């Protein structure tokens, strides 16, 4: 019984230590492919329908593309940790996943795959860029960005397709175009790649 007591003491000491809650520990790990794919779908509230086996909509397939073949680690030690998940190919694949998640709009909501429906985006879009960016950074994180990065995201929402300054109007067209683009940009940030 003393052994269980000492284990509890150690665990309590770890979870109550200053180091556990330090800035260095928070967001100190790179998301594994499974964490990235499943986490993004859950955070944004996307719909997911696996479809029949072999339909190409399995999340495990995308995880494999990102370097983590589910249930098949490279050796007995498991998968790599931290920066082992990031290289030029996998980083581009992470951006591709973000792109596919936001641009997929099936005609049939029962179609296989993952997608974010219009209502889900609309629910988090507010009447101005400050609140809208804040909502999506919180939804996909919480992510703490510096003022320059937040300003760039807000500026994106206030720019038309030709790069001219435009008024932010949270209508259906803005949600389908700009808000989906905002989600993609946030998912491509280095801060989003971290746990």
C-alpha positions as CSV (number, residue, x, y, z in Angstrom):
1,X,0.0,0.0,0.0
2,X,2.9,2.3,0.7
3,X,4.0,1.9,-2.9
4,X,0.6,3.2,-4.2
5,X,0.8,6.1,-1.8
6,X,4.3,7.1,-3.1
7,X,3.1,6.9,-6.7
8,X,0.2,9.2,-5.9
9,X,2.6,11.6,-4.3
10,X,4.9,11.7,-7.3
11,X,2.0,12.2,-9.7
12,X,0.6,14.9,-7.5
13,X,4.0,16.6,-7.4
14,X,4.3,16.5,-11.2
15,X,0.8,17.9,-11.9
16,X,1.1,20.6,-9.3
17,X,4.6,21.8,-10.2
18,X,5.4,25.1,-11.7
19,X,7.2,23.4,-14.6
20,X,4.0,21.5,-15.6
21,X,2.2,24.8,-16.1
22,X,5.1,26.8,-17.5
23,X,5.1,28.6,-20.9
24,X,7.9,26.2,-22.0
25,X,5.7,23.1,-21.3
26,X,2.5,24.6,-22.8
27,X,2.5,23.9,-26.6
28,X,5.9,22.3,-26.3
29,X,5.1,19.3,-28.5
30,X,4.4,19.0,-32.2
31,X,1.0,17.3,-32.8
32,X,1.2,13.8,-34.2
33,X,-0.6,13.3,-37.5
34,X,-3.5,11.6,-35.6
35,X,-3.8,14.4,-33.1
36,X,-3.7,17.0,-36.0
37,X,-6.3,15.3,-38.1
38,X,-8.8,14.2,-35.5
39,X,-8.2,17.2,-33.3
40,X,-8.9,19.7,-36.2
41,X,-12.1,17.9,-37.0
42,X,-13.3,17.9,-33.4
43,X,-12.1,21.5,-32.7
44,X,-13.8,23.1,-35.6
45,X,-16.9,20.9,-35.3
46,X,-16.6,19.3,-38.7
47,X,-18.8,16.5,-39.8
48,X,-17.2,13.2,-40.6
49,X,-18.6,10.2,-42.4
50,X,-16.2,7.3,-42.8
51,X,-18.1,5.8,-45.7
52,X,-17.5,2.3,-46.9
53,X,-14.0,0.7,-46.5
54,X,-11.8,1.7,-49.4
55,X,-13.8,4.8,-50.2
56,X,-10.7,7.0,-49.6
57,X,-12.3,8.9,-46.8
58,X,-10.6,7.2,-43.9
59,X,-8.7,9.5,-41.6
60,X,-6.1,6.8,-41.1
61,X,-5.1,7.2,-44.7
62,X,-4.4,10.9,-44.3
63,X,-2.6,10.2,-41.1
64,X,-0.3,7.8,-43.0
65,X,0.3,10.5,-45.6
66,X,1.5,12.7,-42.8
67,X,3.8,10.0,-41.5
68,X,1.9,8.1,-38.9
69,X,0.5,4.7,-40.0
70,X,-2.1,4.0,-37.4
71,X,-1.5,0.7,-35.5
72,X,1.8,0.2,-37.3
73,X,4.6,2.0,-35.5
74,X,8.0,1.9,-37.2
75,X,9.5,-0.1,-34.3
76,X,8.8,-1.1,-30.7
77,X,9.6,2.3,-29.4
78,X,6.7,3.8,-31.3
79,X,6.5,6.8,-33.5
80,X,8.8,9.8,-33.4
81,X,8.1,12.7,-31.1
82,X,8.3,16.5,-31.4
83,X,10.1,17.8,-34.5
84,X,10.2,14.2,-35.9
85,X,6.8,14.8,-37.3
86,X,7.8,17.9,-39.3
87,X,9.8,17.9,-42.5
88,X,9.2,19.6,-45.9
89,X,6.9,16.9,-47.2
90,X,4.8,16.4,-44.1
91,X,4.5,20.1,-43.5
92,X,3.1,20.6,-47.0
93,X,0.8,17.6,-46.4
94,X,-0.5,19.2,-43.1
95,X,-1.3,22.3,-45.2
96,X,-3.1,20.2,-47.8
97,X,-5.2,18.5,-45.1
98,X,-6.2,22.0,-43.8
99,X,-7.1,23.0,-47.4
100,X,-9.1,19.8,-48.0
101,X,-11.0,20.2,-44.7
102,X,-12.1,23.7,-45.5
103,X,-12.8,23.4,-49.2
104,X,-14.8,20.2,-49.1
105,X,-18.5,20.9,-49.6
106,X,-20.4,17.8,-50.5
107,X,-23.9,18.1,-52.1
108,X,-25.1,15.2,-49.9
109,X,-24.3,15.6,-46.2
110,X,-24.1,11.8,-45.9
111,X,-21.2,11.8,-48.4
112,X,-18.0,10.1,-47.1
113,X,-15.3,12.4,-45.8
114,X,-14.8,15.3,-43.4
115,X,-16.3,18.7,-44.0
116,X,-17.2,21.9,-42.2
117,X,-20.8,23.0,-42.9
118,X,-21.8,26.6,-43.4
119,X,-23.8,26.7,-40.2
120,X,-20.8,25.7,-38.1
121,X,-18.7,28.5,-39.6
122,X,-21.6,31.0,-39.3
123,X,-22.0,30.2,-35.6
124,X,-18.5,31.4,-34.8
125,X,-18.5,34.4,-37.2
126,X,-19.2,37.7,-35.5
127,X,-20.1,41.2,-36.8
128,X,-16.5,42.5,-36.8
129,X,-13.0,41.1,-37.6
130,X,-11.7,41.4,-34.1
131,X,-14.3,39.1,-32.5
132,X,-14.3,36.8,-35.5
133,X,-10.6,36.2,-35.4
134,X,-10.6,35.9,-31.6
135,X,-13.4,33.2,-31.8
136,X,-11.6,31.1,-34.4
137,X,-8.2,31.4,-32.5
138,X,-10.0,30.2,-29.4
139,X,-11.9,27.4,-31.3
140,X,-8.8,26.1,-32.9
141,X,-6.6,26.4,-29.9
142,X,-6.6,28.4,-27.8
143,X,-3.8,30.0,-29.8
144,X,-1.9,33.0,-28.5
145,X,-0.6,35.0,-31.4
146,X,1.3,38.3,-31.3
147,X,-0.5,41.5,-32.4
148,X,1.2,41.4,-35.8
149,X,-0.2,37.9,-36.6
150,X,-3.7,38.8,-35.3
151,X,-3.6,42.0,-37.4
152,X,-2.6,40.1,-40.5
153,X,-5.6,37.7,-40.0
154,X,-8.0,40.7,-39.5
155,X,-6.5,42.4,-42.5
156,X,-7.2,39.3,-44.6
157,X,-10.9,39.5,-43.7
158,X,-11.0,43.1,-44.8
159,X,-9.4,42.6,-48.2
160,X,-11.1,41.7,-51.4
161,X,-9.9,39.2,-54.1
162,X,-7.9,42.0,-55.8
163,X,-6.1,43.0,-52.6
164,X,-8.1,46.1,-52.0
165,X,-9.4,47.2,-48.6
166,X,-13.0,46.1,-48.2
167,X,-15.7,46.2,-45.5
168,X,-16.1,43.0,-43.5
169,X,-19.7,41.9,-43.8
170,X,-20.5,38.5,-42.2
171,X,-22.9,37.4,-45.0
172,X,-23.1,33.9,-46.6
173,X,-20.6,34.8,-49.3
174,X,-18.0,36.0,-46.8
175,X,-18.5,32.9,-44.7
176,X,-18.1,30.6,-47.6
177,X,-15.0,32.4,-48.9
178,X,-13.2,34.5,-46.3
179,X,-14.1,32.5,-43.1
180,X,-13.0,29.2,-44.8
181,X,-9.8,31.0,-45.8
182,X,-9.3,32.2,-42.2
183,X,-9.7,28.7,-40.8
184,X,-7.2,27.4,-43.4
185,X,-4.7,30.2,-42.5
186,X,-5.0,29.5,-38.8
187,X,-4.5,25.7,-39.4
188,X,-1.3,26.5,-41.3
189,X,0.2,28.6,-38.5
190,X,3.2,27.1,-36.6
191,X,1.3,27.6,-33.4
192,X,-1.5,25.3,-34.6
193,X,1.0,22.5,-35.2
194,X,1.8,22.4,-31.5
195,X,0.1,20.8,-28.5
